[in-house]
C-alpha cells in the first residue's frame, strides 16, 4: 500500500469516527405524558403504526386507531399524524390519538384529564341532563346535553355510538367524571378550518351543502366552515322567497366573494357560479327586436320590465300612455303585468336596456306623419292683395 492510499484510509477512518462521535452526542428525545406531537409515519404493520420522532427515535401507535367505519386504514407511510405521548417501556415510546377501553384503562384517565388527551366512550343511555358514557377501565362518565355534538341531536341517534370525549372534570378517583364531545369536535373543526383558510381564496369555485335558510339568505356548509349566501346572490333573477329557490341539504356550487376569517364572516355567491346573462345580451336581445316581458317594479320615472332572469329593461314614463302625458306609470301599466316591448338601446357596460312599447311607437309614428304632412302642405294660403284689402275694409265697417 502506498502512502497516498494509507493517508486516504486514515481520513476515512477519522470521518467515520467523527460521525459516530456526533451521533453519540445526540441526546434522546424525552416526552411527558399527554404531550402532543406531529410526526411522519415511517412504517405500518398489521398491528402498529410507527412514527419518526427525530434524533433517530421512533414511536408507535395501534393501527386500529386509524381504521375508518369500513375497517380500512386511513393513513399511509409518509403522511403526518398528530398523537399524544402515553408512556415509554424499554425505550419504546407509545403514543395514541385517543385513550380507548382496551388500551390504557383507568391508569391513564387522570393523565388524559390533565393533558387534554381525548378518550373513547360508549354512549349507553340518556339520563337527567345528559348521557351516561362508558369509558376506559370500566368507568362511567357524564356528558351534558350541551356538550354532546355541535348541535342538539336526537338521543335515539346517539345511544350505542362510540365517540371521542374530552375529560373536563376528574374527581373522586374516577367516580366523578364529566365529559365533553363538543370540545373534541370543535378542536377538529378548528384544525380543518385552518387548513381551509390556506386553500380557500376569494374568487374560488367550491361545492357545498345548504345548511339553513332564512329570509335574508342561506348558509352553506363547505367542509369545516359555514358561509352566507345573501338573498341578492342566490340567482340572477330577483329572489322573493329563499325557500322557493333553495332547500336544506341541497348541494350547490358557489363562488367565494368575501372571506373575513378574523370576524368569521364568509360570503358566497350562487349566481356567480352560473352563466351571466349579460355576456350574450346583444345576441339574445338585439336593438329593434320585440319581446314579451313582465313589469316587476314601478318608479316615478318609469317601469322596469323583466325580459329574462337577471335582465331588466327600463320603460320610461315618456313612452307610456300611448302619446298622452301621464303623471305616474301606474296610470298605464301595473306590477306583474305581461306586456310587449321593443329593445331601443343597450348599455352593456352599465347593464342598462332602454325599452319602448308598441303604443308609444305608434304614437311617435302618428306624430311624425302629422308633422311631415304639415311640412309638405306648408302654412294656410293668405290670398291676394285685393282680398287682404277687402278684409281690412270690412273690419272698419264693423267698428
C-alpha positions in Angstrom: 0.0 0.0 0.0 1.5 3.3 -1.0 1.5 6.5 1.1 -1.5 8.1 -0.7 -3.7 5.0 0.0 -2.7 4.9 3.6 -3.4 8.6 4.0 -6.8 8.2 2.4 -7.8 5.3 4.6 -6.8 7.3 7.7 -9.0 10.2 6.6 -12.0 7.8 6.0 -11.5 6.4 9.5 -11.3 9.8 11.0 -14.5 10.9 9.3 -16.4 7.8 10.3 -15.2 8.2 13.9 -16.3 11.9 13.8 -19.8 10.9 12.6 -20.1 8.2 15.3 -19.0 10.7 17.9 -21.5 13.3 16.7 -24.3 10.7 16.8 -23.3 9.7 20.3 -23.7 13.3 21.4 -27.4 13.4 20.2 -29.5 13.2 23.3 -32.6 11.0 23.2 -35.9 12.9 22.8 -37.9 13.0 26.1 -41.6 13.4 26.2 -44.0 14.0 29.1 -47.4 12.1 29.3 -50.0 13.9 27.3 -47.5 15.8 25.1 -48.9 16.3 21.6 -46.7 15.7 18.6 -46.9 15.8 14.9 -44.8 13.2 13.2 -44.3 11.3 10.0 -45.4 7.7 9.5 -42.4 5.6 8.6 -43.7 2.1 8.7 -47.0 0.2 9.1 -47.6 -3.3 10.2 -50.7 -5.3 10.8 -51.0 -4.1 14.4 -48.8 -1.0 14.7 -48.1 2.4 13.0 -44.6 3.6 13.6 -43.7 7.4 13.6 -40.5 9.3 13.3 -39.8 11.5 16.3 -36.4 12.8 15.2 -33.0 12.2 16.7 -33.2 8.6 15.4 -36.2 8.0 17.7 -39.4 6.3 16.8 -42.8 5.9 18.5 -45.7 3.6 17.8 -49.5 3.6 17.9 -52.1 0.9 17.5 -53.1 0.5 13.8 -56.7 0.1 14.8 -56.9 3.8 15.8 -56.6 4.6 12.1 -59.4 2.3 10.8 -62.4 4.0 9.2 -66.0 3.0 9.6 -65.5 0.3 6.9 -62.4 -1.1 8.5 -59.9 0.4 6.0 -56.6 2.0 7.1 -56.9 5.8 6.8 -53.2 6.6 7.0 -50.2 5.8 4.7 -46.4 5.9 5.0 -45.1 9.4 4.6 -48.2 11.1 6.0 -48.2 13.3 9.1 -50.2 12.4 12.1 -51.0 14.0 15.4 -50.7 11.9 18.6 -50.3 12.1 22.3 -47.5 10.5 24.3 -48.6 7.8 26.7 -45.6 6.0 28.1 -42.1 4.6 27.5 -41.2 1.0 28.0 -37.6 0.0 27.4 -37.1 2.9 25.1 -40.2 2.0 23.2 -42.4 5.2 23.2 -46.1 4.6 22.9 -48.5 7.2 21.5 -52.2 7.4 20.9 -54.7 9.6 19.1 -57.2 8.8 21.9 -57.4 6.5 25.0 -59.8 3.6 24.5 -61.2 1.0 26.8 -58.9 -1.8 25.7 -55.8 0.4 25.6 -54.7 2.1 28.7 -57.6 1.7 31.0 -58.1 3.6 34.3 -54.3 4.2 34.8 -54.2 6.8 32.0 -57.5 8.6 32.6 -56.1 11.2 35.1 -53.3 11.9 32.7 -55.8 12.3 29.9 -57.7 14.8 32.1 -54.6 16.8 33.0 -53.2 16.9 29.4 -56.3 17.0 27.3 -56.0 13.6 25.7 -59.3 12.5 24.1 -60.9 9.3 25.4 -63.1 7.0 23.6 -66.5 6.3 25.2 -69.7 4.3 24.5 -73.0 6.3 24.9 -75.0 3.9 27.0 -78.2 5.7 27.9 -79.9 9.1 28.3 -80.2 10.3 31.9 -81.3 13.5 33.5 -79.5 16.4 32.0 -77.4 14.4 29.5 -75.9 10.9 28.8 -74.2 8.2 30.7 -70.9 7.2 29.0 -68.9 4.1 29.5 -65.2 4.9 29.2 -61.8 3.2 29.8 -61.2 0.9 32.7 -64.9 0.2 33.2 -65.5 3.8 34.5 -68.6 5.8 33.7 -68.8 9.4 33.0 -71.5 12.0 32.4 -71.8 14.2 29.2 -74.3 17.1 29.5 -76.7 17.6 26.6 -75.0 20.9 25.8 -71.6 19.1 25.4 -72.9 16.4 23.0 -72.2 17.3 19.4 -72.0 20.7 17.8 -75.8 21.0 17.8 -78.7 19.3 19.6 -79.3 15.8 18.2 -81.9 13.2 18.9 -80.9 10.9 21.8 -82.0 7.8 19.8 -79.5 8.6 17.1 -76.6 8.8 19.6 -77.2 5.9 22.1 -75.0 3.0 21.2 -72.4 5.2 19.4 -68.6 5.1 20.2 -67.5 8.7 20.3 -64.4 10.7 21.4 -64.6 12.9 24.5 -62.5 15.4 26.4 -62.5 14.9 30.2 -63.5 18.3 31.7 -63.7 17.0 35.3 -62.0 14.1 37.0 -62.7 13.7 40.7 -63.1 11.2 43.5 -60.5 8.8 41.9 -62.6 8.4 38.8 -66.0 8.2 40.5 -67.0 11.7 39.2 -66.1 12.2 35.6 -67.6 14.8 33.3 -67.1 14.6 29.6 -67.4 16.8 26.5 -67.8 15.5 23.0 -68.3 19.1 21.7 -64.8 20.1 22.8 -63.2 17.4 20.6 -65.4 18.3 17.6 -64.6 22.0 17.9 -60.9 21.3 18.1 -61.1 19.2 14.9 -63.2 21.7 13.2 -60.8 24.5 14.1 -57.9 22.4 12.7 -59.8 21.8 9.4 -60.8 25.4 9.3 -57.1 26.5 9.5 -56.4 24.1 6.6 -59.2 25.5 4.5 -58.1 29.0 5.3 -54.8 28.4 3.5 -56.6 26.8 0.5 -59.9 28.8 0.1 -59.4 32.1 -1.7 -61.7 34.8 -2.9 -63.0 34.1 -6.4 -62.6 30.3 -5.9 -65.4 28.0 -7.1 -66.3 25.4 -4.4 -69.1 22.9 -3.7 -71.1 22.9 -0.5 -74.4 21.9 1.1 -77.2 24.3 2.2 -77.4 24.1 6.0 -80.1 26.5 6.9 -82.5 29.0 5.2 -83.5 32.5 6.4 -85.4 35.4 4.9 -82.1 37.3 4.3 -80.3 34.4 2.5 -79.0 30.9 3.2 -76.0 29.4 5.0 -73.9 27.0 3.0 -71.5 24.4 4.6 -68.2 24.0 2.9 -66.1 21.4 4.7 -65.5 22.8 8.2 -66.7 26.3 7.5 -70.1 27.9 7.1 -70.8 30.9 4.9 -73.7 33.1 3.9 -75.3 33.3 0.5 -77.1 36.7 0.7 -80.6 36.8 -1.0 -79.2 39.1 -3.6 -76.6 36.4 -4.6 -78.9 33.5 -4.9 -79.8 33.9 -8.6 -79.7 36.4 -11.5 -83.5 36.8 -11.2 -84.8 38.7 -8.2 -85.5 36.3 -5.3 -88.6 37.0 -3.3 -88.7 33.8 -1.2 -85.5 31.9 -0.4 -87.4 28.7 0.4 -88.7 28.6 -3.1 -85.2 28.8 -4.5 -83.2 26.5 -2.2 -83.7 23.5 0.1 -81.8 22.4 3.2 -79.4 19.6 2.3 -79.2 20.7 -1.3 -75.8 20.5 -2.9 -74.7 23.7 -4.7 -71.7 25.2 -6.4 -70.8 28.7 -5.2 -68.1 31.4 -5.7 -66.3 32.9 -2.7 -66.8 36.7 -2.9 -65.6 37.9 0.6 -63.6 35.9 3.2 -63.3 37.7 6.5 -61.6 35.0 8.6 -60.9 37.2 11.6 -64.6 38.0 12.1 -65.8 34.6 10.9 -67.8 36.3 8.1 -67.6 34.3 4.8 -69.7 35.3 1.9 -70.5 33.2 -1.1 -72.5 33.7 -4.4 -74.6 31.1 -6.1 -75.5 33.3 -9.1 -71.8 34.0 -10.0 -71.3 30.3 -10.5 -74.0 30.4 -13.2 -73.6 32.0 -16.7 -74.0 35.8 -16.7 -77.0 36.6 -19.0 -75.3 39.9 -19.9 -72.4 38.1 -21.6 -74.7 37.3 -24.5 -77.1 40.2 -24.2 -76.7 41.5 -27.8 -77.3 38.1 -29.2 -80.4 37.4 -27.2 -81.9 41.0 -27.2 -80.6 42.9 -30.3 -81.8 46.5 -30.6 -85.0 46.7 -32.6 -86.2 43.3 -31.6 -89.5 42.8 -29.8 -90.0 40.6 -26.7 -92.6 39.8 -24.0 -91.7 40.9 -20.5 -93.2 41.3 -17.1 -93.5 44.5 -15.1 -91.5 44.0 -11.9 -91.2 47.5 -10.5 -92.8 50.9 -10.9 -91.0 54.2 -10.1 -91.9 57.8 -10.7 -89.8 57.9 -13.9 -90.9 54.6 -15.4 -91.5 50.9 -15.2 -88.8 48.1 -15.0 -89.6 45.1 -17.2 -88.0 41.7 -16.7 -87.1 40.2 -20.0 -85.2 37.1 -18.6 -83.6 36.1 -15.3 -81.2 38.9 -14.4 -82.1 41.1 -17.4 -84.4 44.1 -16.7 -85.1 47.0 -19.0 -86.5 50.5 -18.3 -89.7 51.6 -20.0 -89.5 55.4 -19.5 -92.7 57.2 -18.4 -92.4 59.3 -21.6 -93.0 56.2 -23.6 -96.1 55.2 -21.7 -99.7 56.4 -22.1 -99.9 55.9 -25.8 -99.0 59.5 -26.6 -100.8 61.0 -23.6 -98.9 62.7 -20.8 -99.2 60.8 -17.5 -98.0 61.6 -14.0 -97.1 58.1 -12.9 -96.5 54.8 -14.7 -99.3 53.1 -12.8 -101.8 55.0 -15.0 -100.6 52.9 -17.9 -99.3 49.6 -16.5 -99.4 47.6 -13.3 -96.9 45.3 -11.5 -96.8 41.7 -12.8 -98.5 42.8 -16.0 -97.2 41.0 -19.1 -96.5 43.4 -22.0 -94.9 43.6 -25.4 -91.8 45.8 -25.6 -89.2 46.7 -28.1 -85.4 47.0 -27.4 -84.4 50.6 -28.2 -80.8 50.5 -27.0 -78.4 48.5 -24.8 -75.6 49.8 -22.5 -73.8 46.6 -21.7 -71.1 48.3 -19.6 -73.6 49.7 -17.1 -76.1 46.8 -17.7 -79.0 49.1 -18.9 -81.6 48.5 -21.5 -84.0 51.2 -22.8 -87.4 49.9 -23.9 -90.5 51.2 -25.7 -94.0 49.8 -26.1 -96.0 49.2 -29.3 -98.3 52.0 -28.1 -95.5 54.6 -27.7 -94.0 53.6 -31.1 -97.4 54.1 -32.8 -97.9 57.5 -31.2 -94.5 58.6 -32.3 -95.2 57.3 -35.8 -98.5 59.2 -35.9 -96.9 62.4 -34.7 -94.3 62.1 -37.3 -96.9 61.7 -40.1 -98.7 64.9 -38.9 -95.6 67.0 -38.9 -94.4 65.7 -42.3 -97.8 66.5 -43.8 -97.6 70.0 -42.3 -94.2 70.5 -44.0 -95.5 69.2 -47.3 -98.6 71.4 -47.3 -97.0 74.5 -45.8 -98.9 77.2 -43.9 -102.5 78.1 -45.0 -102.8 80.2 -48.1 -103.1 84.0 -47.3 -104.9 85.1 -50.7 -104.3 88.0 -53.0 -103.6 91.7 -52.0 -107.1 92.7 -53.0 -108.5 90.0 -50.7 -106.5 91.4 -47.8 -107.7 95.0 -48.5 -111.3 93.8 -48.6 -110.8 92.1 -45.2 -109.5 95.3 -43.7 -112.4 97.3 -45.1 -115.0 95.0 -43.6 -113.3 95.3 -40.2 -113.5 99.1 -40.3 -117.2 99.0 -41.1 -118.0 96.7 -38.1 -116.3 99.2 -35.9 
